[in-house]
Amino acid sequence: MQDPIVIAKKAAGEKAAELIRPGMVVGLGTGSTAYWAIQKIGAMVKQGLEIRAIATSEASARLAEELHIPLTTFAETQQLDMDIDGADEISEQLDVIKGGGGALLREKIVAFHSRQLIIIADQHKYVPVLGGYPLPIEVIPFGWEVTYNRLQQLGCKPLLRKKQEEIFITDNGNYIIDCAFGTIKDPAETNAALHHIPGVVETGLFVQMAHTVVLGYEDGSTQVLQR
Ligand SMILES: O=C[C@H](O)[C@H](O)[C@H](O)COP(=O)(O)O
């Protein structure tokens, strides 16, 4: 039997993919939920849907290539119609924490230049207030130690992300510091404060960027929330 969380992620991903219309330029998110959206898009392309896509990570670009989804770049097109991407936490205000997979910078660039951002997630990611999930922050390797100290002074418990004992390196050659805030009462204020620190490239806080959230449930049903 399939894992209930996988059923929920798949339901959310496939439901969002069904919102795509012919001719659209689509952002392909990153992670285990976006995986299902990309799979569905691949199947739709196979059946004749004509779209172009921009991937938010090297991993998603590889998956798109395997599925023969035509990829484009910002050199060719500066505006996306729809971006479908996962989340680590979603608040009732539809603010979002992203970056658990380390793709937050490209994800935010793609989301910012999309007419619509559709966030897909299993039901457990939907919370009253953000902050339970440590906020991923992409930082420049130079001077990361002092950036880390400044993050700590903002009231979070920072942790330099590692993968098998090695420092985790993003697709952009940067580091990630995961900042456990506990609660983020004012996401816009926290995001602005973080951006004041030199060395911070981008944060995983997507404040009022999501237009739609598709939540997947373990019985395979979905719920659509609109901002
Ligand atoms: O960097 C990774 C992305 O922001 C993901 O979309 C996010 O971490 C959610 O991933 P998943 O769907 O695997 O829980």
The ligand as an SDF file (V2000), in Angstrom:
LIG
                    3D

 14 13  0  0  0  0  0  0  0  0999 V2000
   14.0750   23.7090   -1.5280 O   0  0  0  0  0  0  0  0  0  0  0  0
   13.1150   22.9870   -1.6470 C   0  0  0  0  0  0  0  0  0  0  0  0
   11.7410   23.4560   -1.8330 C   0  0  0  0  0  0  0  0  0  0  0  0
   11.4350   24.6870   -1.2710 O   0  0  0  0  0  0  0  0  0  0  0  0
   10.6550   22.4240   -1.6100 C   0  0  0  0  0  0  0  0  0  0  0  0
    9.6040   22.7920   -2.4330 O   0  0  0  0  0  0  0  0  0  0  0  0
   10.1870   22.3140   -0.1770 C   0  0  0  0  0  0  0  0  0  0  0  0
   11.2800   22.0250    0.6630 O   0  0  0  0  0  0  0  0  0  0  0  0
    9.1100   21.2290   -0.0090 C   0  0  0  0  0  0  0  0  0  0  0  0
    9.6300   20.0030   -0.3630 O   0  0  0  0  0  0  0  0  0  0  0  0
    8.7980   18.6620   -0.2430 P   0  0  0  0  0  0  0  0  0  0  0  0
    7.6580   18.7870   -1.1870 O   0  0  0  0  0  0  0  0  0  0  0  0
    9.7820   17.5870   -0.6090 O   0  0  0  0  0  0  0  0  0  0  0  0
    8.3400   18.5480    1.1910 O   0  0  0  0  0  0  0  0  0  0  0  0
  1  2  2  0
  2  3  1  0
  3  4  1  0
  3  5  1  0
  5  6  1  0
  5  7  1  0
  7  8  1  0
  7  9  1  0
  9 10  1  0
 10 11  1  0
 11 12  2  0
 11 13  1  0
 11 14  1  0
M  END
$$$$
